[in-house]
Amino acid sequence: LSFCSDAGVQRIIADVLGGANTGTERKLFLLDTMDRCSLNQFPQSWTQQLGKLLDRNSPEVQLRAMNLIRSRQLAGLDDRLQRISQTAGAPAPLRIAALAALNARGPLSDAGLQFLLDFSLNTKNDAGLRLSASQAVSRAKLKPEQLLKVSQGPLSQADSLVLPNLLSAFEGQSSQEVGQAMVQGLLKSKTRLGEADA
């Protein structure tokens, strides 16, 4: 979108996005437009408006804003994302998206990992959201002690929907202790990769 680099257009988009009378559909349209803009530097005015959307808005708008933050790896919004991810009463899709956005910029906290694992392993949860949660784990830069935690329980409990993503979290890991723990976890699993659960 060639007009995205125009400073005047950027101001208009930021003003409309932050307008009190701008409805949900218009906000989603503007967020989609911002995501399609090929810019070397994401406008600061847009980042500021994204922060305000995270503070107060419909879950649908907040979710779209977080996906944009993750895809652009935007800095300066981590405090707001942390607050959402740690709010027990927040909708699960928002907490998962907030953790995924934080993952794109840094390590995953122990509390965040625990939430994602618990949600992924609970087969009563929505399958699509369980998959998103396990994907967030697979993309996280987990520390060796966190990978040991994944090995000691979650691997043996995971079904065929989430197990491949949990295994992906171990890619590139060179610790012998972690490798052995992963193998032991898999040996205890009743799930066989490539087979659907009964």
C-alpha positions, -999 to +999 in steps of 0.1 A: +000+000+000+019+030-013+001+056+008+013+041+041+045+060+040+028+094+039+030+111+073-003+128+069-021+095+061-004+079+091-018+106+114-053+102+100-052+065+105-040+070+141-066+096+148-095+075+134-083+044+152-083+063+185-116+081+178-143+077+204-169+071+177-149+046+157-168+013+157-154-022+160-156-030+122-138+002+113-111-005+139-106-040+125-104-026+090-077-001+100-057-027+119-058-049+088-047-020+067-018-012+091-007-049+089-005-048+051+017-017+051+053-024+041+072+001+063+108+000+074+097+017+107+063+013+122+049+047+131+051+056+167+016+071+166+003+037+155+021+019+183+006+044+208-029+037+195-023-001+197-014+003+234-047+022+240-066-005+222-051-031+246-062-010+276-098-007+267-117-023+238-137-053+226-119-086+228-121-089+190-102-056+186-077-065+213-070-098+197-064-083+163-041-056+178-020-083+196-016-103+164-003-071+147+021-065+176+034-101+173+038-100+136+057-067+137+075-075+170+067-041+183+085-028+214+071-007+241+039-026+248+052-055+269+038-042+302+003-041+287+007-076+272+020-089+305-010-075+323-034-092+300-015-125+300-015-126+339-052-116+343-069-148+353-104-135+344-093-125+308-106-146+279-083-174+271-078-163+234-065-129+247-041-145+272-028-169+246-023-141+220-006-119+246+019-146+255+025-153+218+032-116+212+056-115+242+073-147+229+082-129+197+104-105+216+118-125+245+117-155+268+085-170+281+079-166+319+074-197+340+038-186+348+031-181+311+045-215+302+023-231+329-008-215+316-001-225+280+007-261+290-024-264+312-046-250+285-031-272+258-035-304+278-071-299+288-091-317+261-123-299+272-109-267+258-116-256+222-093-275+199-083-245+179-073-226+210-054-256+224-035-257+191-027-220+194-015-224+230+008-253+220+021-233+190+030-205+214+050-230+234+067-244+203+078-208+193+090-199+227+127-196+236+125-220+265+153-224+291+167-259+298+149-260+331+116-251+314+121-279+288+127-303+317+093-292+331+077-299+297+094-333+297+082-343+332+045-346+326+032-326+297+048-347+270+034-380+284-001-363+288-003-346+254-026-359+227-019-360+190-032-325+185-006-307+207+022-332+210+040-322+177+041-286+189+054-295+223+082-315+207+091-286+184+100-266+215+130-290+219+145-282+185+181-269+187+185-280+223+219-295+230+216-305+267+220-342+272+199-340+303+170-323+284+173-348+256+171-378+279+142-363+298+124-357+265+129-393+254+116-406+288+086-384+285+078-398+251+082-434+263+055-428+289+032-413+263+002-433+249+000-410+219+016-421+187+026-393+162+007-396+130-022-414+145-055-398+155-067-401+190-094-427+196 
